[in-house]
Amino acid sequence: MQIPVSRRAAVQGLIGALALTAGLTLAPIDAAWAQFRVDISGVGATQIPVAIGKFRDEGRSPQPLSQIVKADLERSGLFKTLDASADKLDEIARPPLADWRSKGADALLAGSVTPLADGRFDVRYHLWDVLKGQDLGGLSLVVPAGDLRQAAHRIADEIYERLTGDKGVFATRIAYVSRVGKQHSLMIADADGENAQVALPSSQPIISPAWSPDGTKLAYVSFEGGKAAVVTQDVLSGRRRVVAGFKGTNSAPAWSPDGRQLVVTLSRDGGSQLYVIGAEGDGLRRLTQSSAIDTEATWSPDGATIFFVSDRGGGPQIYRVPAAGGSVQRVTFSGSYNISPAISPDGRWMAYIGQVDNAYRVQLMDLSSGNVKTLTDTREDESPSFAPNSKVIIYASRAQGRDVLMTTSLDGRIKAKLPAPQADLREPTWGPQVAPIRR
């Protein structure tokens, strides 16, 4: 089974067990890495015009909250923003909505950020529907300085939901693997790529990161000591545990929806097959029985089904099997090469990488109908992962000689590139929609 380089190792090159030490904590990365530049290409058929004013007393805040909110909304491709800073609005007084209606705004955002005596900040905002002349309410948060960015992301999420009816994902996090020279790092960042931190530095490759459903842990494959093992790591404390360190290959971890189990690929009993194992490394159970390579498994949101890649039909295709075990069914039939399945949190879609015209591109399947469409026109895409609202996919690709992170809407019309000039970025995975962890 031929697989792109970063995935081939997950299938054929993982061997052995290793002992890992605990206690690594997240460390901020160099400032040159910390800022992602987001380039948007394409827009939706309709964009909602939102007027955003600079928050009152924002100059006393270490973070430009209104600009963070503005960037979040614009990045989605669903909004265009109008500058309302000259009006010096805040969340208290009702603004002249008729004036903003004449300026083409559908909604208006105003807010304030007030330093408190204990070093925290009182952040408030208010949103108005300009077209209907309605008060859409607001939000008040008291946060430490380190959480001001998260506060801005939460405001953007609230606005997104109030104006579209869908959950926003700006306050979520992503994980990915970066490489600079021979140095590999497991990274965690906000969904906009900012506030990036090193969860694990290593001189050896790190592959296949996966978030736990509650967002408190990451599972991944580490090659420390020259051998590979499936490891879980607590995001807050950095404590690590070897979950699968058997003889042969140990690879491709994916969490069950309840967080109690992982499905992994092991070759301890012969060829590479799927096994289910407890999150503490207990209760190993073999799931598939074949002479083929079975790997890259992922669970359905209801926990009833496991999707995976196998070459049992001669070439790599995506199959599914009941999580309790049973008969295997083939899922992909379009094309001769399909790998890396990801199931949307709402259970409606499957994203994967398919070979199209000698290029590896992100594909999207409607699981109810089986219809497939190609979302990208690049040639070396990898590792699709859904946002928790099922509306956006993050993936890795190549641009100008670098491995970069990209996002795309489900119709393929809105794409964003998050390049890091000093690093190659791979294997992104989007974290769940949970409350942010205090650091």
KATA-V279456 format. One record per residue. OMEGA is omega in radians with two decimals (999 if undefined). D_FIRST is the distance of its C-alpha to the first C-alpha in whole Angstrom. Layout:
omega=OMEGA d_first=D_FIRST
omega=OMEGA d_first=D_FIRST
This chain:
omega=-3.13 d_first=0
omega=-3.05 d_first=4
omega=3.09 d_first=6
omega=-2.91 d_first=10
omega=-3.05 d_first=12
omega=3.12 d_first=14
omega=-3.11 d_first=11
omega=-3.14 d_first=9
omega=-3.14 d_first=12
omega=-3.10 d_first=12
omega=-2.93 d_first=9
omega=-2.95 d_first=9
omega=-3.07 d_first=13
omega=-3.09 d_first=15
omega=2.91 d_first=18
omega=3.12 d_first=21
omega=3.10 d_first=24
omega=3.06 d_first=27
omega=-3.12 d_first=30
omega=3.10 d_first=31
omega=-3.10 d_first=34
omega=2.94 d_first=36
omega=3.07 d_first=38
omega=3.10 d_first=36
omega=3.12 d_first=37
omega=-3.13 d_first=36
omega=3.10 d_first=38
omega=3.11 d_first=38
omega=3.12 d_first=36
omega=-3.07 d_first=38
omega=-3.13 d_first=40
omega=3.10 d_first=38
omega=-2.84 d_first=35
omega=-3.04 d_first=37
omega=3.00 d_first=38
omega=2.98 d_first=35
omega=-3.08 d_first=36
omega=3.11 d_first=35
omega=-3.12 d_first=35
omega=3.01 d_first=35
omega=-3.13 d_first=34
omega=3.08 d_first=35
omega=3.09 d_first=37
omega=3.13 d_first=38
omega=3.11 d_first=40
omega=3.05 d_first=43
omega=3.14 d_first=43
omega=3.11 d_first=46
omega=-3.12 d_first=49
omega=3.05 d_first=49
omega=-3.10 d_first=52
omega=3.10 d_first=52
omega=3.04 d_first=55
omega=-3.10 d_first=54
omega=3.08 d_first=55
omega=-3.11 d_first=59
omega=3.13 d_first=59
omega=3.10 d_first=55
omega=3.12 d_first=57
omega=-3.14 d_first=57
omega=3.09 d_first=54
omega=3.13 d_first=51
omega=3.12 d_first=49
omega=-2.96 d_first=49
omega=-3.09 d_first=48
omega=3.13 d_first=49
omega=3.08 d_first=47
omega=3.10 d_first=44
omega=-3.14 d_first=45
omega=-3.12 d_first=45
omega=3.10 d_first=42
omega=-3.07 d_first=40
omega=-3.14 d_first=41
omega=-3.12 d_first=41
omega=-3.13 d_first=37
omega=-3.10 d_first=36
omega=-3.08 d_first=37
omega=-3.06 d_first=40
omega=2.85 d_first=43
omega=-3.03 d_first=45
omega=3.07 d_first=48
omega=-3.09 d_first=51
omega=3.12 d_first=53
omega=-3.04 d_first=56
omega=-3.08 d_first=57
omega=-3.10 d_first=60
omega=3.11 d_first=62
omega=-3.13 d_first=61
omega=2.91 d_first=60
omega=-3.02 d_first=59
omega=-3.02 d_first=59
omega=-3.05 d_first=62
omega=3.08 d_first=64
omega=-3.09 d_first=63
omega=3.09 d_first=62
omega=-3.02 d_first=64
omega=-3.14 d_first=61
omega=3.11 d_first=63
omega=-3.13 d_first=63
omega=3.04 d_first=59
omega=3.13 d_first=59
omega=3.11 d_first=60
omega=3.06 d_first=58
omega=3.13 d_first=55
omega=3.00 d_first=54
omega=-3.12 d_first=52
omega=-3.11 d_first=52
omega=3.13 d_first=54
omega=3.02 d_first=53
omega=-3.11 d_first=55
omega=3.12 d_first=55
omega=3.04 d_first=57
omega=-2.99 d_first=55
omega=3.07 d_first=58
omega=3.11 d_first=58
omega=-3.06 d_first=60
omega=-3.10 d_first=62
omega=3.11 d_first=59
omega=3.09 d_first=57
omega=-3.13 d_first=55
omega=3.05 d_first=55
omega=-3.09 d_first=56
omega=-3.14 d_first=53
omega=3.06 d_first=54
omega=3.05 d_first=54
omega=-3.12 d_first=55
omega=3.11 d_first=53
omega=2.99 d_first=55
omega=-3.05 d_first=54
omega=-3.08 d_first=56
omega=-3.10 d_first=56
omega=-3.11 d_first=58
omega=-3.05 d_first=60
omega=3.02 d_first=58
omega=-3.11 d_first=58
omega=3.06 d_first=54
omega=-3.08 d_first=55
omega=-3.05 d_first=53
omega=3.07 d_first=52
omega=-3.12 d_first=54
omega=2.99 d_first=52
omega=-2.98 d_first=53
omega=2.99 d_first=51
omega=-3.08 d_first=51
omega=-3.12 d_first=50
omega=-3.11 d_first=46
omega=-3.11 d_first=46
omega=3.09 d_first=47
omega=3.11 d_first=44
omega=3.09 d_first=43
omega=3.11 d_first=46
omega=3.11 d_first=45
omega=3.11 d_first=42
omega=3.09 d_first=43
omega=3.11 d_first=46
omega=3.09 d_first=43
omega=3.13 d_first=42
omega=-3.14 d_first=45
omega=3.13 d_first=46
omega=-3.10 d_first=42
omega=-3.11 d_first=43
omega=-3.07 d_first=47
omega=-3.13 d_first=46
omega=-3.07 d_first=43
omega=3.12 d_first=43
omega=3.09 d_first=39
omega=3.01 d_first=38
omega=-3.12 d_first=38
omega=-3.07 d_first=35
omega=-3.12 d_first=37
omega=3.10 d_first=38
omega=-3.11 d_first=35
omega=3.03 d_first=32
omega=2.98 d_first=29
omega=-3.14 d_first=27
omega=3.12 d_first=25
omega=3.09 d_first=24
omega=3.09 d_first=25
omega=3.02 d_first=25
omega=-3.04 d_first=28
omega=3.13 d_first=28
omega=-3.12 d_first=27
omega=3.10 d_first=28
omega=3.14 d_first=26
omega=2.95 d_first=27
omega=-3.01 d_first=27
omega=2.99 d_first=29
omega=-3.11 d_first=31
omega=2.97 d_first=33
omega=-3.07 d_first=35
omega=3.09 d_first=33
omega=3.13 d_first=35
omega=3.13 d_first=33
omega=3.08 d_first=37
omega=-3.11 d_first=38
omega=-3.12 d_first=35
omega=3.11 d_first=35
omega=3.06 d_first=33
omega=3.13 d_first=32
omega=3.01 d_first=30
omega=-3.12 d_first=30
omega=3.01 d_first=28
omega=3.13 d_first=28
omega=-3.13 d_first=24
omega=2.99 d_first=21
omega=-3.10 d_first=21
omega=2.98 d_first=18
omega=3.07 d_first=18
omega=-3.14 d_first=22
omega=3.13 d_first=23
omega=2.93 d_first=26
omega=-3.07 d_first=28
omega=3.13 d_first=30
omega=3.08 d_first=34
omega=-3.11 d_first=32
omega=-3.08 d_first=34
omega=2.95 d_first=31
omega=2.94 d_first=27
omega=3.13 d_first=24
omega=3.07 d_first=22
omega=3.13 d_first=20
omega=3.12 d_first=22
omega=-3.14 d_first=22
omega=-3.13 d_first=26
omega=3.12 d_first=27
omega=3.10 d_first=24
omega=-3.05 d_first=22
omega=3.05 d_first=20
omega=3.00 d_first=22
omega=-3.03 d_first=22
omega=2.93 d_first=25
omega=-3.10 d_first=27
omega=3.05 d_first=30
omega=-3.04 d_first=33
omega=-3.05 d_first=34
omega=-3.05 d_first=37
omega=-3.07 d_first=38
omega=3.13 d_first=35
omega=-3.07 d_first=35
omega=3.13 d_first=32
omega=3.01 d_first=30
omega=3.14 d_first=27
omega=3.14 d_first=26
omega=3.11 d_first=23
omega=-3.07 d_first=24
omega=3.02 d_first=23
omega=-3.09 d_first=22
omega=-3.09 d_first=18
omega=3.03 d_first=16
omega=-2.95 d_first=17
omega=2.91 d_first=16
omega=3.12 d_first=15
omega=3.02 d_first=19
omega=-3.07 d_first=21
omega=2.94 d_first=24
omega=-3.10 d_first=26
omega=3.12 d_first=29
omega=3.09 d_first=31
omega=-3.07 d_first=30
omega=-3.06 d_first=31
omega=2.99 d_first=27
omega=2.91 d_first=24
omega=-3.07 d_first=20
omega=3.02 d_first=18
omega=3.13 d_first=15
omega=3.03 d_first=16
omega=-3.08 d_first=16
omega=-3.11 d_first=19
omega=-3.11 d_first=20
omega=-3.12 d_first=17
omega=-3.12 d_first=13
omega=-3.08 d_first=12
omega=-3.13 d_first=14
omega=3.07 d_first=16
omega=2.99 d_first=20
omega=-3.10 d_first=23
omega=3.11 d_first=25
omega=-3.10 d_first=28
omega=3.07 d_first=29
omega=-3.13 d_first=31
omega=-3.10 d_first=28
omega=2.97 d_first=30
omega=-3.12 d_first=29
omega=3.14 d_first=26
omega=3.12 d_first=25
omega=-3.07 d_first=21
omega=-3.12 d_first=20
omega=3.14 d_first=17
omega=3.13 d_first=17
omega=3.07 d_first=15
omega=-3.10 d_first=13
omega=2.96 d_first=9
omega=3.06 d_first=8
omega=-3.03 d_first=10
omega=3.09 d_first=11
omega=-3.11 d_first=13
omega=3.04 d_first=15
omega=-3.07 d_first=19
omega=2.92 d_first=22
omega=-3.08 d_first=24
omega=3.13 d_first=28
omega=3.10 d_first=29
omega=-3.05 d_first=27
omega=-2.99 d_first=27
omega=3.05 d_first=23
omega=3.07 d_first=20
omega=-3.10 d_first=17
omega=3.12 d_first=14
omega=3.10 d_first=10
omega=3.03 d_first=8
omega=-3.11 d_first=6
omega=3.10 d_first=10
omega=3.13 d_first=11
omega=3.09 d_first=8
omega=-3.09 d_first=6
omega=3.08 d_first=6
omega=-3.12 d_first=10
omega=-3.12 d_first=12
omega=3.02 d_first=15
omega=-3.13 d_first=18
omega=3.05 d_first=20
omega=-3.12 d_first=23
omega=3.10 d_first=24
omega=-3.08 d_first=26
omega=3.14 d_first=24
omega=-3.06 d_first=24
omega=-3.12 d_first=22
omega=3.11 d_first=19
omega=3.09 d_first=19
omega=-3.08 d_first=16
omega=-3.09 d_first=17
omega=3.13 d_first=16
omega=-3.13 d_first=16
omega=-3.12 d_first=17
omega=-3.07 d_first=14
omega=-3.04 d_first=11
omega=-3.13 d_first=9
omega=-3.07 d_first=11
omega=2.97 d_first=10
omega=3.13 d_first=13
omega=3.01 d_first=16
omega=-3.12 d_first=19
omega=-3.13 d_first=22
omega=-3.13 d_first=26
omega=3.09 d_first=28
omega=3.06 d_first=30
omega=-3.05 d_first=28
omega=-2.94 d_first=28
omega=2.94 d_first=25
omega=3.00 d_first=21
omega=3.11 d_first=20
omega=3.10 d_first=16
omega=3.11 d_first=14
omega=3.08 d_first=13
omega=-3.13 d_first=13
omega=3.13 d_first=17
omega=3.11 d_first=18
omega=3.06 d_first=16
omega=3.10 d_first=16
omega=-3.01 d_first=15
omega=3.12 d_first=17
omega=3.09 d_first=19
omega=3.10 d_first=19
omega=3.12 d_first=22
omega=2.94 d_first=22
omega=-3.02 d_first=25
omega=3.13 d_first=25
omega=-3.09 d_first=28
omega=-3.06 d_first=27
omega=3.13 d_first=24
omega=-3.07 d_first=25
omega=3.00 d_first=22
omega=3.11 d_first=23
omega=-3.06 d_first=22
omega=-3.02 d_first=24
omega=3.07 d_first=23
omega=3.08 d_first=24
omega=-2.96 d_first=22
omega=-3.04 d_first=19
omega=-3.13 d_first=17
omega=3.14 d_first=17
omega=2.80 d_first=16
omega=3.09 d_first=17
omega=3.11 d_first=19
omega=-3.09 d_first=22
omega=2.89 d_first=25
omega=-3.09 d_first=29
omega=3.06 d_first=31
omega=3.09 d_first=33
omega=-3.06 d_first=30
omega=-3.04 d_first=31
omega=3.08 d_first=29
omega=2.99 d_first=25
omega=-3.13 d_first=25
omega=3.08 d_first=21
omega=3.12 d_first=21
omega=3.10 d_first=21
omega=3.09 d_first=22
omega=3.09 d_first=26
omega=3.07 d_first=28
omega=-3.14 d_first=26
omega=2.94 d_first=25
omega=-3.06 d_first=23
omega=3.05 d_first=25
omega=-3.14 d_first=25
omega=2.91 d_first=26
omega=3.08 d_first=27
omega=2.98 d_first=28
omega=-3.07 d_first=30
omega=3.05 d_first=28
omega=3.11 d_first=30
omega=-3.03 d_first=28
omega=-3.06 d_first=32
omega=-3.13 d_first=32
omega=3.06 d_first=30
omega=3.09 d_first=31
omega=-3.13 d_first=30
omega=-3.09 d_first=30
omega=2.98 d_first=30
omega=-2.97 d_first=31
omega=-3.04 d_first=32
omega=-3.05 d_first=32
omega=2.91 d_first=29
omega=-3.06 d_first=25
omega=-3.09 d_first=24
omega=2.96 d_first=21
omega=3.10 d_first=19
omega=3.03 d_first=23
omega=-3.06 d_first=24
omega=-3.11 d_first=27
omega=-3.11 d_first=29
omega=3.14 d_first=31
omega=-3.12 d_first=35
omega=3.11 d_first=37
omega=-3.13 d_first=40
omega=3.11 d_first=40
omega=3.11 d_first=40
omega=3.09 d_first=43
omega=999 d_first=43
